Amino acid sequence: MLAFFLAGPDASQAQTDSAIKAPAGEGLEVHLGKGYEALKQERYSDAAQEFRITLKIDPTLAMRARFPLAVALFEEHKRAEARRELETVRRAVGEQPSVCYYFGRLDLDEQKYKSALAQLNKAIVNPPFPDTAFFLGFAYLKDGNDQDAEKWLAEAVKRNPEDSRAQYQLAVLYRKEGREGEAQQAFSRTKEQRERSDKLSQLKWDCGKALDRGVSDDAIAVCEQLYNPEDAEMLATLGILYGQHGELERALKPLLRAAELAPQSPQMQYNLAYTYFQLGRFTEARGPLAGALERWPDLFSLNALYGAVLWRLGEAQPAYQFLKRAHQLNSDDSATADLLYSATLELASKADEGGSDSEALTYLKEAAILKPAELDAHKRMIQIYTRTGHADQAKAEQQKLAQLTNPSNN
């Protein structure tokens, strides 16, 4: 999985970006949402295009748009362009760990090992991505500092035991130093990891097929072989497989552990929250989403699910805010539009009951735009305009209502 989506931009700076300049209409939000979705799906060219459009609308969005643009360019191997964008980000936000990480990666690719070490040592203070230690160790190895290379490659193995890259580089280092016994052991572990990876891929397939035939003790026995309390990806896979086959309670254990292991991953938090949501445990769904949205304010899926959770908890106003944000990011999602319409009408009713006619009308106008063919918003506006003595506006709404009721008369 793309490193950027395992951790995301630095939360504090993303929040600062939001305060710098208000979104310039729906156009910005739509392109931002499409950019993140394309990046998540590893469609880097599409992501870069969307982030460039976003920056034309608001060039101040350093971490929300320019940084992911740099990531997309990096993944496309457009190093010079990626570096230019990162330089612009750094001038705006300073030495953020995620920015230093990508500078280090670029320097490594360009064999600028001293510079790579300087950047990655800044990043490792607060590692933004799980493989930060590996690249730091690899940079030391390339720079000829075997002692520090061994230190950080060993740390990388400790932090991510299933990443065979660090194990392989340790083997290379041991052989270089004439430590043949240790080198052979490390090479053997690398081979074992590859074999284990192949076995796990087969287990995923076997688990899915077993559950397709029906949830049974035999199927569960096959699937539980995937449970590794130290591997977030495998735990998430197991939880998702259970969830897809209706075993929501059983899915919670691996998904909870995955969320603990990868607190900075929006996908891990979403998986857990969505399972709680499906179980009707809305209060428990709230926590993982709230934390993820602090880091990822522009992800449609998080905003949409959080809005739905808040709606189920009876919190119409905050639900409306997050559903509106989700709708801005992806106006094509009908389920979100439907829920936003309901929340908007609910807030209109509350405003009307509280004697705030102008506020009620604002919500009703939004509802009418969301669902142009629905009659309810127009009927309510007619009532308010009539009651408040705005005959012309009431007549205009009556005409719209008549057109909707009898489209053949148009």
Residue, then its C-alpha position, 0 to 999 in steps of 0.5 A: m500500500l502507498a505509504f502516504f495512505l498509511a499515515g497521511p499528511d501531518a494533522s496539525q498542518a492539515q488543520t492549519d491549511s483549512a484555516i488559511k483560506a476557506p474552500a472556494g466553492e464546490g469545485l475545490e472540494v470535488h477535485l480534492g476528493k477525486g485526487y485523494e481517491a485516485l491516489k488511494q487507487e494508485r492512479y497517480s497521473d489522475a491524482a496529480q491532475e486533480f491536485r493541480i486543479t485544486l491548487k489553481i483554485d486555492p494555492t495555499l493548500a500546502m499539505r492538503a493538496r500540494f503535498p499529495l501532488a508531490v507524492a503522486l509525482f514521486e510515484e510516477h518517478k517524476r523526481a524533479e517535479a516532485r522535488r519542486e513541489l516539496e520545496t514549495v511545501r517546505r517553505a509553507v510548513g517547515e520541516q514536517p516529518s512526512v516532507c523530510y521523508y520524501f526528500g530523503r527518498l528522492d535523495l536516495d534515488e539520486q544517490k545523494y546519500k549524505s543529504a538523504l541521511a540528513q532528511l531521514n534522520k529528521a523524519i525518524v524523530n517522529p516516523p511518518f510512515p512504517d518504512t522510515a527506519f528501513f530507508l534510514g538504514f538503507a541510506y547508511l548502508k549506501d553511505g558506508n556506515d555499517q554500524d548505523a546501517e545495522k542499527w536501523l535495519a534491525e530496527a526496521v525488522k523489529r517494527n515491521p517483521e514481515d518486510s523482507r527488504a530490511q532482512y535482505q539488506l541485513a544479509v547483504l551487510y553481514r556478508k560484506e563484513g564477512r559474517e557469513g553465518e549471520a548472512q546465511q541466517a538473514f537470507s534464510r529468513t528472507k526466503e522464509q518470509r517470501e514463502r510465508s507470504d505465498k502461504l498467506s495469500q493461499l490462506k486468504w483464498d482458502c478462507g474466502k472460499a470456505l466462508d462462501r460455502g457457509v460459516s462453519d467450524d471448519a471454515i473458521a478454523v481455516c480463517e483463524q490461521l490468518y490471525n497474526p496479532e502483529d500484522a495489521e494488514m493480515l488482521a484487516t483482511l481477516g476482519i473484512l472477510y468475516g464482515q463480508h460473510g455476515e460475521l460482524e461480531r467475529a470481525l471485531k477482534p482482528l479489526l480492533r487489533a489492526a486499528e491499534l497497530a496502525p492508528q495513523s491508517p485511515q483505512m484501518q479506522y474506517n474498517l473498524a468504525y464501519t463494522y461497529f456501524q453495521l452492528g448498530r454500535f454507533t457510539e463505538a463507531r464514533g471514536p475511530l472516525a473522529g481521530a481519523l478525520e483529524r488527519w484526513p479531513d478530505l477523505f469522502s468515505l470518512n466524512a460520509l460514514y461519520g455523518a451517518v454515525l452522528w445522524r444515528l446518534g441523533e446529532a443532526q447539526p454535526a451530522y449535516q456538516f459532515l454529510k455536506r462535506a462528504h457530498q462536496l467531495n463526491s456529489d455522485d454518491s446517492a446514499t450520502a445525498d439521501l441522508l444529507y437531504s434528511a438531515t437538512l429537512e430536520l434542521a429546517s424543522k428545528a429552525d422553524e419550530g424555534g421561530s427562525d424563518s430565515e434559517a429554516l428557509t436556508y435549509l429548505k432551499e438547500a434541500a430543494i437543490l439536493k432533491p429537485a423532484e421532491l415536493d416537501a421542501h417547496k411545500r414548507m417554503i410556501q407555508i413560511y412565505t405565506r405566514t411571513g407575508h412574502a406573497d411573491q416568493a410563496k407564489a413562485e414556490q407554488q408554481k414550482l410545486a405545480q410543475l413538479t406535480n403536473p410535469s405534463n403541463n410544463 
